[in-house]
Amino acid sequence: MLRELIEEKGYLLADGATGTNLFSMGLESGHAPELWNLEQPDKVLSNHENFIAAGSDIILTNTFGANRCRLALHKAENEVANLNYEGAAIAKKAAKKCNQSVLVAGSVGPTGELMEPYGQLNVDTAINVFSDQISALKEGGADLIWIETMSATLEMKCAIEAASAIKLPIICTYSLDTHGKTMMGCEPKDLVDLIEESYPQVEGYGANCGIGMSELIGSIICFAGERKNSSRAIVAKSNCGIPEYKDGQIAYTGSPNKMAQYARIARNIGAEIIGGCCGTQPEHIQAMDAALKSQKTNNPERLEEIIGMLGDMSKGNLSMVKQYS
């Protein structure tokens, strides 16, 4: 269904931030957003509804950290099944209420643990951790599994193995920093090789989070240059600019207009699933939706033009882009 919807529309618009918007609804710092699936389901539902109203075709469940490793930090490791089931069920409820086709993506983030040999998490345990979460997401009604913000290829591989067992489409995204690589030194080619050579169930891959729109666009250029199978969508889900500390709070620098420019550029480069990550609110998604709907050209801008519109890229990322171009 994911590929069919992309072919019908030409692209799909994902949603924006979960944490940012739940904080604006009263979530306190240090409290796991995923716990709100049980404590404040109406507010979680409202967040989904706001993004759907803004134009999102895909909404991610409020389950990014709902694995037993992360939940143990909040003494909630025994609530994995409940939190993921309810997270998917809430999103499904929002999707069914609207008059458009909206897909529910079960959000799966990293375990928060380092894998062997750098840490104590082994492959079998990692697969079990992800399986517990992903099985509950499917039972709750997720249409696909969205593995995001990964920085280690082995952990990504474990998550994909767990997701492949439940026979839902899979999306995979790395979080790449200012050197065009992940925190663990992985680069776009590593993810492309993992996806395209081994796992046909993965229907899309790319980048999310990271450091600003320009840096993420650099990564998308790399993915587009390395892509070998056009049947798999490239995914761009950038933070809403750069976070800044203002008046005791974290604020992001990206305006709706900037995010609209980013969305248009990502589409021109070849991204078929586009959304926002940290800091992205419904008004940003609404501007992105308008920009994508009105776009009439698929001619990508030159790198200098992209930097002029979205901001500087680091030397490391520029070097990576040149290698892939």
TORLUM-965471 format. One line per field, with one value per residue (C-alpha): residue number from 1; residue in three letters; x, y, z. Coordinates in nm, 2 decimals. Layout:
# residues N
n: c(NUM,...)
res: c(ALA,...)
px: c(X,...)
py: c(Y,...)
pz: c(Z,...)
# end
This chain:
# residues 325
n: c(1,2,3,4,5,6,7,8,9,10,11,12,13,14,15,16,17,18,19,20,21,22,23,24,25,26,27,28,29,30,31,32,33,34,35,36,37,38,39,40,41,42,43,44,45,46,47,48,49,50,51,52,53,54,55,56,57,58,59,60,61,62,63,64,65,66,67,68,69,70,71,72,73,74,75,76,77,78,79,80,81,82,83,84,85,86,87,88,89,90,91,92,93,94,95,96,97,98,99,100,101,102,103,104,105,106,107,108,109,110,111,112,113,114,115,116,117,118,119,120,121,122,123,124,125,126,127,128,129,130,131,132,133,134,135,136,137,138,139,140,141,142,143,144,145,146,147,148,149,150,151,152,153,154,155,156,157,158,159,160,161,162,163,164,165,166,167,168,169,170,171,172,173,174,175,176,177,178,179,180,181,182,183,184,185,186,187,188,189,190,191,192,193,194,195,196,197,198,199,200,201,202,203,204,205,206,207,208,209,210,211,212,213,214,215,216,217,218,219,220,221,222,223,224,225,226,227,228,229,230,231,232,233,234,235,236,237,238,239,240,241,242,243,244,245,246,247,248,249,250,251,252,253,254,255,256,257,258,259,260,261,262,263,264,265,266,267,268,269,270,271,272,273,274,275,276,277,278,279,280,281,282,283,284,285,286,287,288,289,290,291,292,293,294,295,296,297,298,299,300,301,302,303,304,305,306,307,308,309,310,311,312,313,314,315,316,317,318,319,320,321,322,323,324,325)
res: c(MET,LEU,ARG,GLU,LEU,ILE,GLU,GLU,LYS,GLY,TYR,LEU,LEU,ALA,ASP,GLY,ALA,THR,GLY,THR,ASN,LEU,PHE,SER,MET,GLY,LEU,GLU,SER,GLY,HIS,ALA,PRO,GLU,LEU,TRP,ASN,LEU,GLU,GLN,PRO,ASP,LYS,VAL,LEU,SER,ASN,HIS,GLU,ASN,PHE,ILE,ALA,ALA,GLY,SER,ASP,ILE,ILE,LEU,THR,ASN,THR,PHE,GLY,ALA,ASN,ARG,CYS,ARG,LEU,ALA,LEU,HIS,LYS,ALA,GLU,ASN,GLU,VAL,ALA,ASN,LEU,ASN,TYR,GLU,GLY,ALA,ALA,ILE,ALA,LYS,LYS,ALA,ALA,LYS,LYS,CYS,ASN,GLN,SER,VAL,LEU,VAL,ALA,GLY,SER,VAL,GLY,PRO,THR,GLY,GLU,LEU,MET,GLU,PRO,TYR,GLY,GLN,LEU,ASN,VAL,ASP,THR,ALA,ILE,ASN,VAL,PHE,SER,ASP,GLN,ILE,SER,ALA,LEU,LYS,GLU,GLY,GLY,ALA,ASP,LEU,ILE,TRP,ILE,GLU,THR,MET,SER,ALA,THR,LEU,GLU,MET,LYS,CYS,ALA,ILE,GLU,ALA,ALA,SER,ALA,ILE,LYS,LEU,PRO,ILE,ILE,CYS,THR,TYR,SER,LEU,ASP,THR,HIS,GLY,LYS,THR,MET,MET,GLY,CYS,GLU,PRO,LYS,ASP,LEU,VAL,ASP,LEU,ILE,GLU,GLU,SER,TYR,PRO,GLN,VAL,GLU,GLY,TYR,GLY,ALA,ASN,CYS,GLY,ILE,GLY,MET,SER,GLU,LEU,ILE,GLY,SER,ILE,ILE,CYS,PHE,ALA,GLY,GLU,ARG,LYS,ASN,SER,SER,ARG,ALA,ILE,VAL,ALA,LYS,SER,ASN,CYS,GLY,ILE,PRO,GLU,TYR,LYS,ASP,GLY,GLN,ILE,ALA,TYR,THR,GLY,SER,PRO,ASN,LYS,MET,ALA,GLN,TYR,ALA,ARG,ILE,ALA,ARG,ASN,ILE,GLY,ALA,GLU,ILE,ILE,GLY,GLY,CYS,CYS,GLY,THR,GLN,PRO,GLU,HIS,ILE,GLN,ALA,MET,ASP,ALA,ALA,LEU,LYS,SER,GLN,LYS,THR,ASN,ASN,PRO,GLU,ARG,LEU,GLU,GLU,ILE,ILE,GLY,MET,LEU,GLY,ASP,MET,SER,LYS,GLY,ASN,LEU,SER,MET,VAL,LYS,GLN,TYR,SER)
px: c(0.00,0.29,0.43,0.09,0.01,0.35,0.29,-0.06,0.05,0.42,0.53,0.40,0.41,0.50,0.43,0.65,0.78,0.61,0.81,0.81,0.43,0.36,0.58,0.36,0.06,0.21,0.46,0.72,1.10,1.23,0.89,0.88,0.65,0.55,0.39,0.12,-0.02,-0.17,-0.18,-0.29,-0.43,-0.65,-0.35,-0.16,-0.46,-0.49,-0.13,-0.19,-0.51,-0.33,-0.07,-0.34,-0.53,-0.20,-0.17,0.03,-0.01,0.19,0.18,0.43,0.32,0.42,0.65,1.00,1.15,0.90,1.15,1.23,1.58,1.47,1.15,1.36,1.49,1.13,1.06,0.82,1.00,0.69,0.47,0.62,0.33,0.07,0.25,0.31,-0.03,-0.20,0.04,-0.06,-0.43,-0.44,-0.28,-0.51,-0.81,-0.69,-0.63,-0.98,-1.15,-1.03,-1.15,-0.81,-0.57,-0.33,-0.08,0.02,0.39,0.51,0.80,1.10,1.40,1.73,1.76,1.98,2.24,2.57,2.60,2.90,3.19,3.15,2.88,2.70,2.40,2.43,2.25,2.00,1.90,1.86,1.64,1.42,1.39,1.28,1.05,0.86,0.80,0.72,0.48,0.27,0.28,0.13,-0.13,-0.23,-0.29,0.04,0.04,0.42,0.73,0.94,1.29,1.45,1.74,1.97,2.35,2.49,2.44,2.44,2.16,1.97,2.01,1.87,1.57,1.51,1.53,1.27,1.04,1.08,0.92,0.58,0.55,0.48,0.66,0.96,1.12,1.47,1.65,1.99,2.06,2.37,2.57,2.79,3.04,2.78,2.81,2.63,2.76,2.91,3.08,2.83,2.76,2.47,2.64,2.63,2.26,2.20,2.41,2.23,1.88,1.92,2.13,1.96,1.61,1.34,1.08,1.23,1.04,1.22,1.53,1.70,1.78,1.60,1.68,2.05,2.16,1.94,1.79,2.09,2.29,2.01,1.97,2.34,2.27,1.97,2.19,2.42,2.13,2.00,2.35,2.40,2.05,2.04,1.67,1.42,1.14,1.25,1.17,1.42,1.31,1.38,1.27,1.47,1.47,1.31,1.63,1.88,1.78,1.85,1.81,1.57,1.40,1.46,1.33,1.46,1.34,1.41,1.51,1.32,1.03,0.74,0.88,1.22,1.07,0.87,1.19,1.35,1.06,1.07,1.44,1.42,1.15,1.36,1.66,1.44,1.29,0.95,0.86,0.92,0.85,0.99,1.16,1.24,1.08,0.84,0.49,0.17,0.21,0.55,0.38,0.10,0.36,0.54,0.22,0.14,0.49,0.49,0.14,0.23,0.57,0.60,0.96,1.19,1.52,1.74,1.92,2.29,2.46,2.55,2.18,2.07,2.32,2.21,1.85,1.89,2.22,2.58,2.69,2.99,3.32,3.27,2.93,3.04,3.32,3.07,2.84,3.12,3.22,2.87,2.80)
py: c(0.00,0.24,0.21,0.24,0.57,0.71,0.63,0.78,1.11,1.13,1.17,1.13,1.39,1.25,1.43,1.64,1.62,1.42,1.54,1.90,1.92,1.71,1.94,2.22,2.03,1.99,1.70,1.77,1.74,1.40,1.23,0.97,1.09,0.72,0.70,0.95,0.67,0.54,0.86,1.13,0.94,1.24,1.47,1.21,1.17,1.55,1.57,1.31,1.49,1.82,1.68,1.51,1.83,2.00,1.75,1.45,1.13,0.93,0.97,0.81,0.65,0.79,0.49,0.61,0.50,0.23,-0.05,-0.23,-0.08,0.28,0.22,0.07,0.42,0.51,0.17,0.09,-0.20,-0.42,-0.19,-0.25,-0.43,-0.19,0.13,0.02,-0.13,0.18,0.41,0.24,0.22,0.59,0.68,0.44,0.61,0.95,0.80,0.64,0.97,1.16,1.16,1.08,0.79,0.81,0.55,0.47,0.41,0.23,0.44,0.23,0.42,0.28,0.08,0.34,0.07,0.01,-0.32,-0.56,-0.51,-0.15,-0.23,-0.52,-0.55,-0.87,-0.94,-1.19,-0.96,-0.67,-0.86,-0.97,-0.61,-0.49,-0.79,-0.72,-0.36,-0.43,-0.71,-0.49,-0.21,-0.45,-0.57,-0.21,-0.14,0.00,-0.02,-0.01,-0.01,0.31,0.24,0.58,0.78,0.48,0.54,0.18,-0.06,-0.37,-0.23,-0.13,-0.48,-0.63,-0.40,-0.49,-0.86,-0.82,-0.62,-0.85,-1.13,-0.96,-0.89,-0.52,-0.27,-0.11,0.23,0.29,0.61,0.70,1.02,1.18,1.46,1.74,1.51,1.33,1.02,0.88,0.90,0.55,0.64,0.50,0.68,0.67,0.39,0.16,0.19,0.16,-0.16,-0.31,-0.23,-0.30,-0.62,-0.80,-0.69,-0.66,-0.58,-0.24,0.00,0.32,0.46,0.79,1.03,1.19,1.43,1.54,1.90,2.13,2.13,2.20,1.92,1.67,1.77,1.69,1.34,1.31,1.40,1.12,0.87,0.97,0.93,0.59,0.45,0.14,0.04,0.31,0.11,0.20,0.55,0.80,0.95,1.30,1.40,1.70,1.89,2.23,2.42,2.44,2.43,2.74,2.81,3.11,3.23,2.90,2.69,2.51,2.67,2.58,2.83,2.69,2.89,2.75,2.92,2.76,2.41,2.46,2.53,2.23,2.01,2.14,2.08,1.73,1.64,1.78,1.57,1.26,1.21,1.06,1.06,1.40,1.52,1.70,1.59,1.77,2.12,2.06,2.17,2.15,2.49,2.38,2.07,2.28,2.51,2.20,2.06,2.37,2.39,2.03,2.06,2.37,2.24,2.21,2.13,1.85,2.02,2.00,2.32,2.35,2.29,2.66,2.75,2.50,2.64,2.99,2.90,2.66,2.75,2.63,2.27,2.15,2.07,1.71,1.69,1.89,1.64,1.35,1.51,1.55,1.19,1.07,1.31)
pz: c(0.00,0.07,-0.28,-0.43,-0.24,-0.34,-0.71,-0.69,-0.54,-0.63,-0.27,0.08,0.35,0.70,1.02,1.25,1.61,1.88,2.19,2.09,2.06,2.37,2.57,2.45,2.58,2.93,2.92,3.18,3.11,3.21,3.18,2.90,2.62,2.56,2.90,2.78,2.56,2.89,3.10,2.85,2.54,2.44,2.40,2.20,1.98,1.94,1.83,1.55,1.45,1.42,1.18,0.97,0.94,0.83,0.55,0.68,0.49,0.74,1.12,1.35,1.68,2.01,2.07,1.98,2.31,2.41,2.43,2.75,2.77,2.76,2.96,3.24,3.31,3.41,3.59,3.31,3.14,3.20,3.00,2.66,2.52,2.66,2.56,2.20,2.15,2.27,2.08,1.76,1.85,1.92,1.59,1.41,1.57,1.44,1.09,1.07,1.17,0.87,0.51,0.35,0.33,0.63,0.72,1.07,1.11,1.42,1.55,1.67,1.80,1.92,2.24,2.41,2.47,2.29,2.11,2.15,2.13,2.24,2.50,2.66,2.43,2.21,1.89,2.02,2.31,2.07,1.83,2.13,2.25,1.91,1.86,2.18,2.07,1.70,1.77,1.99,1.73,1.47,1.71,1.78,1.41,1.26,0.88,0.87,1.09,1.10,1.24,1.31,1.45,1.43,1.44,1.43,1.13,1.35,1.57,1.26,1.12,1.45,1.43,1.06,1.14,1.42,1.19,0.90,1.10,1.13,0.75,0.75,0.52,0.68,0.67,0.80,0.88,1.01,1.21,1.05,1.21,1.08,0.92,0.71,0.93,1.23,1.58,1.53,1.20,0.96,0.63,0.38,0.17,0.48,0.51,0.13,0.12,0.42,0.28,-0.09,-0.08,0.21,0.30,0.03,0.29,0.35,0.13,0.22,0.38,0.44,0.72,1.01,1.29,1.26,1.27,1.07,0.72,0.51,0.68,0.63,0.26,0.22,0.34,0.11,-0.19,-0.08,-0.06,-0.40,-0.55,-0.40,-0.46,-0.68,-0.66,-0.74,-0.60,-0.25,-0.14,-0.01,0.32,0.45,0.80,0.91,1.24,1.22,1.20,1.48,1.85,2.06,2.43,2.48,2.79,2.96,2.68,2.37,2.05,1.69,1.43,1.13,1.01,0.81,0.50,0.56,0.61,0.29,0.10,0.26,0.15,-0.20,-0.23,-0.08,-0.34,-0.62,-0.51,-0.52,-0.17,-0.19,0.18,0.34,0.69,0.99,1.31,1.63,1.66,1.37,1.44,1.24,1.09,0.94,0.79,0.65,0.48,0.35,0.22,0.03,-0.12,-0.24,-0.39,-0.59,-0.70,-1.08,-1.14,-1.05,-1.14,-0.83,-0.72,-0.72,-0.38,-0.35,-0.40,-0.13,0.12,0.04,0.11,0.41,0.57,0.58,0.56,0.76,0.57,0.66,0.51,0.20,0.15,0.18,-0.08,-0.33,-0.28,-0.36,-0.65)
# end
